[in-house]
Amino acid sequence: MEEILLNYEGKESVVFQGWSWNLLPISFRYKLLESISKSFVSSHSIQINEEVTTNLALINTFTGYNGPNCFALTLMNLEKESARRKHLSQSWIVGVEFLSSLESYGYKKVSGRNTVDSEDVLVWFNNDTPVHGCYAINETLLLNKNGQTMFHPYQCQSVHNVLDDWSNKGVKLNDL
């Protein structure tokens, strides 16, 4: 243990590297990661079934690796081709690519709507730069991901909760 202990400002921490991580039992690794992930999740997920969506694999799950962001999750729900969906599930998508992809799926920017419809894409902008996006399963539920680490899960959340969460961030919402 001495090789992986770090004492910093009077606090002792364990620093895992590949070799030390691999020495741990797999069940302990899962429990540790689950415990760490709880500090990244500040909102609650809603449990749903196949009657609501056919993309159950994208709901209330962790990605298992760093990279996929909210834009990738949104595009995964629009993509019909499984190989492309798999590629997106491992990608970090930048705003320009996201907007271009939305156009290729036939989405256009809409402002001033007061409702959310099934298959809508909600995009928040800081000036003209997209900073967050999510996908509407139906009029009341969104698929959302608040970050790009493996500790930020794909979540099913109410429209109301996501709108409240993002309304306090100084960004502007447009529907697509």
Disulfide bonds with the S-S distance in Angstrom:
none
